[in-house]
Amino acid sequence: MKAPSPALVRWAGLAERAVSGLGSAVSWLSLAMVLATAAVVILRYFFDAGWIWMQETVTWMHAAVFMLAAGYTLALDEHVRVDIFYRKLSGRGRLFVDVFGVALLLLPTCLMILVNAWDYVAGSWAIGESSPEAGGLPGLFLLKTLIVVTPVLLILEGIAFVVRRWLQLATGEDGERPADEPGSV
């Protein structure tokens, strides 16, 4: 098996660093979400005060964490997989399953989401959609944009993932990961 070109390997590394950097940065929203939730609860139950925009902020952060960190989760090889057969395969067999799984399942699914969501998100931008709740957050169209950003990030990471596995197959690596490495099975 021929190894991927050095330019493709460099591109994959760049894409993976970008997706991982974004995922790592957005993971800090989890802390902000906990603090905002605590503030909402304290204000509501101790001071009988609350604002819709504050509650929506927690929801928006939650959506951002899940949607922007999906590619990062793939980079760490932490996505859930049906492990019935996978764990019994050799390291090389796992590499093949990873490559074909991304190429035949992940990438087409992401493209379908991207194509089908485009008009929905564009319509939201066209009207400058905001929260339907009185006192809610403006700029709902920005949150809905994540519906198209997520598959783009997954496509970038998916391609980088395939290139990495392809390189392992071409160089004869067995695909086994040490037990303490992120993504180890």
Buried (B, 14 or more C-beta within 10 A) or exposed (E): EEBBEEEBBEBBEEBBEBBBEBBEEBEEBEEBBEEBBEBBEEBBEEEEEBEEBBBBBBBBBBBBBBBBBBBBBBBBBEBEBEEEEBEEBEEBBBBBBBBEBBBEEBBEBBEEBBEEBEEEBEEBEEEEBBBEEEEBBEBBBBBBBBBBBBBBBBBBBBBBBBBBBBBBBEEEEEBBBEEEEEEEE
